Amino acid sequence: MIALDFFCGGGGMTCGLIEAGINVLCGIDSSPACKETYENNNKNIYLQKNICDLTPEELINLFPDIKNNDNLLLVGCAPCQPFSILRQEKCDKDGKVIQHKSFNLLNEFGRFVKALLPAHIFIENVPGLKGKGAEVLNEFKKTLSNNNYFFDEKVVYAKDYGVPQNRRRYILIASRKFKPLIPAATHGKDKLPYVTVRETISSYPSIKAGENCLGIPNHRCANLSPLLLKRIRITPHDGGSRTSWPKKLVLNCHKNFKGHTDVYGRMSWDKPSPTLTAKCYSISNGRFGHPDQDRAISLREAAALQTFPDSYIFEGSMQEIGKEIGNAVPVRLAKIMSTYILQESNKAQ
């Protein structure tokens, strides 16, 4: 099986596809920041191009094998920001909601489905795609039906598939060769136990805020101001939150506000981590504090919680790498879903 990975970012999906035994011809993404990380780790082409400016003919010229190929998989994990529950809508002067620039990228991906008619399709996004993005998603599913695809869709928890993270995602698998059924959970009640933060990051050497462990690539964490160090030091270990701070350390914006208690909190050792975001290196942006050490998790620890192997080395600034890691499809989730597609396709031969 060969694959094209649209909106590939730093390569979490591609890494999972390769681990499943699928030949990824290239990753396609508009961000220049991801190119070095993607190509160095996956040893294939990073086509830096906005999908809106790309044509199927260009891809066929680059990769003639994709034309009329009955073993082609197209993957499309379009940017999730337009459909995230965290995103606040913006309106024009007349009160009409302004669409995010990435709102319709799924149907741009649909252009390639119609032109190439791949054997299989794999979509991953936030659950909000079924809510805020229902119009776009329904249009895409109409494209699938009109082109004789069978498909299944489901909102899943990544932790149910052995990812040490409480990450909720929308999955769609489509095929012209078999009737898909989203693979059943492997972890949880009456199944394998959830993989925890302790199992995933406890073996990494202890470091201080702002330190870079030279022996382990990307095991570096954000520096903290003296005031933030005071706050994290007083936050109870193993799952503590800012609700334990004395009044003199409480931020003004939190004094009369009891929500968002994950902010400045620590992860719990014996649970999956919370959902990682593009700012997973910052304690002020979520429960991204180390369970015991007085710092945020390192970039390497964040990558491990996204199930990247330690050999996967990220390039760029802390902010760029945070995006590559936080926005990635967890490698293990990608591997499980793509392994299923590969196995079912082989059965249908």
Beta strands, then each sheet from edge to edge (+ up, - down):
strand 1: 2-6
strand 2: 23-29
strand 3: 45-48
strand 4: 72-76
strand 5: 120-125
strand 6: 150-157
strand 7: 168-175
sheet 1: 3+ 2+ 1+ 4+ 5+ 7- 6+
end
